[in-house]
Amino acid sequence: MNVHSPEDVYPMVEQLVVSLRRDGASRLAAILDHRMHAVAWSSACELLEELRAALSGPHTESQLMSPRTADELTRVIAGIESLLAGTSRLG
């Protein structure tokens, strides 16, 4: 999936949350769900930075996840990194 805007990342994160829950990685799933739905962000860039921090944190290595979910996580991080590299496009 090509990532051109934060709106492209949102469904990827939602799917990752479902996959993490399925794999039993409920802590990371809860963190991502909270960041997406329970916090008011002042900008899309701020949300993306927080998602990147959550996905790159030390707790991600301790979470059990299938190879497919690990691949999803890698794609989400790559999409976020791509957007953050062009932060002038974000609001």
Order of alpha helices (4+ residues) and beta strands (2+ residues): alpha-alpha-alpha-alpha-alpha
